[in-house]
Amino acid sequence: MMDGDRILQVIMCLFVIPTLIFTLSSNTLSQEMQESIDHEAGFYYTVQRGDTLWDLSDSFFNTPWYWPELWKENDQIPNPHRIYPGERIRLFQNKGTDTFTLKPPEPESTAQVSAAETEIEEEPAQEALYYLYPSIDAVGFITKEAVQPLGFIFKVKDKKLLINEGDTVYLSYADKEALPIMQGSRYVVYRKLKPTSDYQENRKLGSQYYVLGIVEVTQMQDDFFTAKVLKSFRAIEVDDFILPFTVRSPKIPIVESVKNLKGKILLSEEHLSLIGDFATAFINKGSEDDVEPGQVYSIFYQEQADTTAKGKKSVTLPPVDYGKLIVLHTEKNTSTVLVTQTSQPAEPGALIRSPVD
């Protein structure tokens, strides 16, 4: 368990974020203390002559097929095949509302007891500090373990280019021996991306599973299923796979971080070259390193500098923290994290470490 100073330290490091809306009732002792953070984070790019959404998608997201999502997030562009020099394109990262909640203890009872009764003092129950992340269902992961899909989308109704919430899609089994697809059940739509490697440690970490949305099966046919798209986190396409939907709580209890842990950010979930506030990313530490959801780590850099004019001797300077992240999900060798605060954008390969006491 964390002592009072440690809890306060965690609260302070997580609350240093851009936009805060503080709500506290007058009856503080019986109400939850809550801070809601409305955020919409991203980077902007000014269009140059010859640019296309296809090229920008390939440059910033390492795949040209992300262009429909760029178009979706820039509704000022009427025609995705025509963008003009001087226009500003928003490179979408994340948006939503995150909330920290800490429930104070209930006031002690003032009931009188007789002298014959034994006095027993019990500490009032206190709800653990947690981070509220409403977008938890959109969080993907990297794993070596083979994930077998139940089925896939083979067609969308009305031949739509972008599949969004409310659209009707048609599903088929990916493997006849897979678990049955059931009417009324919900499924996660995902895409398997290319494997990720940690080149410095010369090891393969597994493939990225990119969560796109949630569908619900509405009708069963002999050879296929009709489904409705309930949520579209990212652009869904024909041939994307499905897995059973598992309810995940958006409340992530804050727990003590691993002592003396050092690692690095592998890449952002959206494969951005710059990783800013509220971006999801992957680190090269997982459950085998005792990393678990709710732990908080620092993003830092450490430089070397010459101590002589001719550069014959160098020293390693103290580490400098410039950001914070919280663990959302863990696999054996990797974890999915949310960057909660940075004073400067991080890049893939940025170092992380345990918070300094």
Secondary structure, 3 states (H helix, E strand, C coil): CCCHHHHHHHHHHHHCCCCCEEECCCCCCCCCEEEEEEEEEEEEEECCCCCCHHHHHHHHHCCHHHHHHHHHCCCCCCCCCCCCCCCEEEEEEEEEEEEEEECCCCCCCCCCCCCCCCCCCCCCCCCCCEEECCCHHHCCEEECCCCCCCEEEEEEHHHCCCECCCCEEEEEECCCCCCCCCCCCEEEEEEEEEEEEECCCCEEEEEEEEEEEEEEEEEECCCCEEEEEEEECCCECCCCEEEECCCCCCEEECCCCCCCCEEEEEEECCCCCCECCCCEEEECCCHHHCCCCCCEEEEEECCEEECCCCCCCEEECCCEEEEEEEEEEECCCCEEEEEEEECCCECCCCEEECCCC
